[in-house]
């Protein structure tokens, strides 16, 4: 069974707005290494549209630093599944997932491969509620944002996690990986 991994950047005060984090070459290399552990990406509409706007070729000259190119190429080439009730169609190597979320994701997890990778805020909340996330990674940024959104707002139950690895970056960010306690 393919594991479903979740990774998100979050500030020390709990903000997970992508504009509040630190984006540097070392963190982008880490993100590419994470994506290399997956056969496909699972996105909600907002994350899909954000990633498509930022990383679908062709990028305007000078639109982003050169060191983001490995991440951009990885995201561009990846198989994507988009969970949305408002989109009529997707492209960019993507397929819409409709119907029962739990059944659809369980089916994806049963397929052979290295794993699935999910990002964003709302979709991971739904997946956590369903007990479908096998690994959580929080990349904690050494920054206070003073605004939201925050992670897992409205979670209906406690999810106990055990720390399985920790990595510090030159920026002061710390990536902590957890698995659900069984």
Secondary structure, 3 states (H helix, E strand, C coil): CCEEEEEEEEECCCECCHHHCCCCHHHHHHHHHHHCCCCEEEEEHHHHHHHHHHHCCCCCCCCCCHHHHHHHHHHHHCEEEEECCCCCCCCCCEEEECCCHHHHHHHHHHCCCCEEEECCCHHHHHHHHCCCCCEEEEEEECCCCCCCCECCCCCCCCCCEEEEEEEECCCCCEEEEEEECC
